[in-house]
Amino acid sequence: MKAQLDAGETIVKVGIANHQRGAESVGGKLYLTTQRLVFESHDFNIQTGSTVIDLRDVARVEPAWTKFLNLIPLMPNSIKVITKAGQEHSFVVFGRDKWIRTIEGQDARIR
């Protein structure tokens, strides 16, 4: 992980993921730490960079469909992370139910 871990923060789960950013599905890795959800894109994407979501800012996590061009539902293998500010982040992951349970478990620990 390129992002610096904060004091006392550890990585809980890591997986290959795509982050839906508009029409582009950005490939990279998704990290769940004891405090944050961090997506880091691969360098060869058009849209690169990291997305960091503090777990204290998460309102809910729910199952979602992967959508072609962010319009046409393809497969039920995504998670949607909705923040308290109303931002929505969709990630295509392997084992979405386990991701949801693990995120919700970490979220409950820090509240």
N, C-alpha and C positions, 0 to 999 in steps of 0.2 A: 504494500500500500504506500502510495506516495505521500498522502496526507499524514501530518504529524499526529500521533496519539497524544491526548491530554494526560496529565498526571492521573494515574490510577485507572486509565481507560485500557481495555483489552479487546481484542478481536474475538467475536463470538461465532460468526459464520461468514463464509466467503463463497461466492459462486459467480460463474459466468452469467452475464445478463445483458439485455438490451434495454436502453432507456428511450421511451417514445418521446421525441422532441419535435413537435409539429409533424410533418410528413416523414421525417427521418427517424429510423430506428437505429439509435447509436449503440454500437457494440462496446462492451467493456466488462468490468467486474463490479459486483455489488458487495460491499462489506457491511456487516452489522457489527457494531461495537457495543460495549456496555453503555454508551451514551449517544451514539449517532448512527445514522444510516448514510453510507458514503458510496456514491457511484463514481468510478473513474473510467473515462472512455479510453479506447485504444487510440493511438496517435494517428491512425490512417482514416479516421472518420472525417466527414466534412465539418461536423460540429464536435469539437473536442472540449476537454475540460472536466471538471468535477462538479457533482451536485452533492451538497451536504445537508442533511436534515437532522436536526437535533430531536431526539426521541421525546423530549418534553413538549415539542411543538406538534407532535402527531395527534390528530383527532381520532383517526381510525385507519385501519388497513383492511382491504377487502379483496376478494377474488375478482378478476376482470378478464376480458377477452383481449387477445392480441388482435390489432386491427391493421389491415393493409392500408397504407397512406392515411392512417389515423381515422379511417372511415368504415371500411368493410371488415366485419368480424371474421377472423380466421380460426383461431384456436383458443380454448379456455385455459391458457397457461401463463397468465399475467397476474401481477398484484397491483393494486392502486393504493397509493399512500396519500391520504388527504390530511393536510395540515390544519391547525386551528385557524389560520389566516385564509383558508379556503383554496390554497394551491393544491393541485392534483399532479402526482407523479406516477406514471405507469412504467412498470418494469416487467419484461419477459424473463422468467426464471424457470429453472428446473425444480420441481417439487414445490410448487407454489403454496400448498397447504402447510408444509413444514416451515417455509419462510414466514407465512402469516403467524403461525403459532409462536415461532421463535421471536419475531419482532414484538408481538403482543406480550410475551413473557418478559422481555427486557424492558419494555415500556412500563409494565406494571411494577417492576423492581425500582425504577427511579422516581415514581410518583409518590 
